[in-house]
Amino acid sequence: MELENKTIIVTGASSGMGAAAAKLFASEGANLVLGARRGAELEALAASINKADDRAVFLAGDVRDAGYAAALVDLAGKAFGGLDGAFNNAGIVGEMQPVPDMAIDNWTDVMSVNLTAAFLAAKAQIPAMKARGRGSIVFTSSFVGFSNGGMPGMGAYAASKAGLIGLARSLASDHAAEGIRVNALLPGGTITPAGGEGDPAALEFIAGLHPMKRMATPVEIAQAALFLLSDRSSFMTGSPMIADGGVSVRLV
Ligand SMILES: NC(=O)c1ccc[n+]([C@@H]2O[C@H](COP(=O)([O-])OP(=O)(O)OC[C@H]3O[C@@H](n4cnc5c(N)ncnc54)[C@H](O)[C@@H]3O)[C@@H](O)[C@H]2O)c1
């Protein structure tokens, strides 16, 4: 068991890679605090995990809210006695537009859900991890924040995801001596609602950008997150870890 008795917050757990990660982490022995906007989906996921073993609690809310970030950490303490890890994974793509056509509101929305929320999460999570003398934080960045990979109209999204790499590296430097590791995970195109699921033309276009000529399944990305949250990655901090089917090395 890779996460035996570790308590982990997973945001964006209502669908896609967050839901896959929650199930995988539970199967690896983690206690889970599940977060996302949609309470009904979280409740169903927690119930399915708890059928096997009583190890998941949930709280619906908006990651842009500092109070919500703090409440997830409080819940980890109340339900399981502390916090060992966080998969800060909630995110949105926003509208895909060339920057000259992009509304400032879209820029602001994407930055606040994808980047400011990560800042708020780290602010709430690090003191709890410090109290334990250990912790692992993972931010879901994206290949688009590193290479673009051929995706059109993603200025706001790319900037937010690149920002997560900088935030992870800075936090890694500040908190390594406290036993807290912070890494960014850069998935390639993944078959989820945000990744074009249900839109065959989008899936075909995105798959075609990857040298592997396919997209990831959510579980493949969850496995990379599991590695970063587990002690298997004990010497990794400040790393932008790429799990992208080679899209960032493709020749155009
Ligand atoms: N799917 C891809 O191709 C891909 C590739 C690279 C990175 N990512 C990133 O992976 C992460 C997970 O996305 P996914 O593909 O599983 O998509 P998804 O749409 O299935 O999941 C997104 C999750 O984020 C949550 N969320 C969104 N806004 C929120 C808010 N304001 N407050 C609380 N929760 C909120 C949603 O409720 C949902 O649970 C995102 O950060 C996304 O940017 C996705």
PDBQT file of the ligand as one rigid body, heavy atoms in Angstrom, charges set to zero:
ROOT
HETATM    1  N1  LIG A 301      -8.102  16.674 -19.351  1.00  0.00    +0.000 N 
HETATM    2  C1  LIG A 301      -6.966  17.128 -19.848  1.00  0.00    +0.000 C 
HETATM    3  O1  LIG A 301      -6.645  16.942 -21.026  1.00  0.00    +0.000 OA
HETATM    4  C2  LIG A 301      -6.015  17.868 -18.935  1.00  0.00    +0.000 A 
HETATM    5  C3  LIG A 301      -4.667  17.953 -19.321  1.00  0.00    +0.000 A 
HETATM    6  C4  LIG A 301      -3.764  18.595 -18.479  1.00  0.00    +0.000 A 
HETATM    7  C5  LIG A 301      -4.205  19.136 -17.281  1.00  0.00    +0.000 A 
HETATM    8  N2  LIG A 301      -5.532  19.048 -16.938  1.00  0.00    +0.000 N 
HETATM    9  C6  LIG A 301      -5.932  19.592 -15.648  1.00  0.00    +0.000 C 
HETATM   10  O2  LIG A 301      -6.352  18.514 -14.848  1.00  0.00    +0.000 OA
HETATM   11  C7  LIG A 301      -7.190  18.998 -13.805  1.00  0.00    +0.000 C 
HETATM   12  C8  LIG A 301      -8.402  18.108 -13.697  1.00  0.00    +0.000 C 
HETATM   13  O3  LIG A 301      -9.196  18.277 -14.850  1.00  0.00    +0.000 OA
HETATM   14  P1  LIG A 301      -9.989  17.091 -15.574  1.00  0.00    +0.000 P 
HETATM   15  O4  LIG A 301      -9.431  16.978 -16.927  1.00  0.00    +0.000 OA
HETATM   16  O5  LIG A 301     -10.089  15.916 -14.691  1.00  0.00    +0.000 OA
HETATM   17  O6  LIG A 301     -11.403  17.831 -15.776  1.00  0.00    +0.000 OA
HETATM   18  P2  LIG A 301     -12.839  17.739 -15.104  1.00  0.00    +0.000 P 
HETATM   19  O7  LIG A 301     -13.620  18.834 -15.710  1.00  0.00    +0.000 OA
HETATM   20  O8  LIG A 301     -13.340  16.343 -15.190  1.00  0.00    +0.000 OA
HETATM   21  O9  LIG A 301     -12.553  18.058 -13.576  1.00  0.00    +0.000 OA
HETATM   22  C9  LIG A 301     -12.394  19.340 -13.088  1.00  0.00    +0.000 C 
HETATM   23  C10 LIG A 301     -12.730  19.319 -11.629  1.00  0.00    +0.000 C 
HETATM   24  O10 LIG A 301     -12.445  20.608 -11.076  1.00  0.00    +0.000 OA
HETATM   25  C11 LIG A 301     -13.556  21.022 -10.300  1.00  0.00    +0.000 C 
HETATM   26  N3  LIG A 301     -13.653  22.475 -10.280  1.00  0.00    +0.000 N 
HETATM   27  C12 LIG A 301     -13.636  23.324 -11.323  1.00  0.00    +0.000 A 
HETATM   28  N4  LIG A 301     -13.769  24.586 -10.897  1.00  0.00    +0.000 NA
HETATM   29  C13 LIG A 301     -13.876  24.530  -9.540  1.00  0.00    +0.000 A 
HETATM   30  C14 LIG A 301     -14.060  25.498  -8.522  1.00  0.00    +0.000 A 
HETATM   31  N5  LIG A 301     -14.131  26.805  -8.794  1.00  0.00    +0.000 N 
HETATM   32  N6  LIG A 301     -14.127  25.070  -7.240  1.00  0.00    +0.000 NA
HETATM   33  C15 LIG A 301     -14.062  23.748  -6.932  1.00  0.00    +0.000 A 
HETATM   34  N7  LIG A 301     -13.890  22.787  -7.859  1.00  0.00    +0.000 NA
HETATM   35  C16 LIG A 301     -13.819  23.178  -9.143  1.00  0.00    +0.000 A 
HETATM   36  C17 LIG A 301     -14.779  20.380 -10.985  1.00  0.00    +0.000 C 
HETATM   37  O11 LIG A 301     -15.857  20.323 -10.084  1.00  0.00    +0.000 OA
HETATM   38  C18 LIG A 301     -14.202  19.020 -11.350  1.00  0.00    +0.000 C 
HETATM   39  O12 LIG A 301     -14.289  18.167 -10.233  1.00  0.00    +0.000 OA
HETATM   40  C19 LIG A 301      -7.492  20.448 -14.143  1.00  0.00    +0.000 C 
HETATM   41  O13 LIG A 301      -6.668  21.282 -13.371  1.00  0.00    +0.000 OA
HETATM   42  C20 LIG A 301      -7.109  20.533 -15.614  1.00  0.00    +0.000 C 
HETATM   43  O14 LIG A 301      -6.740  21.844 -15.988  1.00  0.00    +0.000 OA
HETATM   44  C21 LIG A 301      -6.442  18.412 -17.733  1.00  0.00    +0.000 A 
ENDROOT
TORSDOF 0
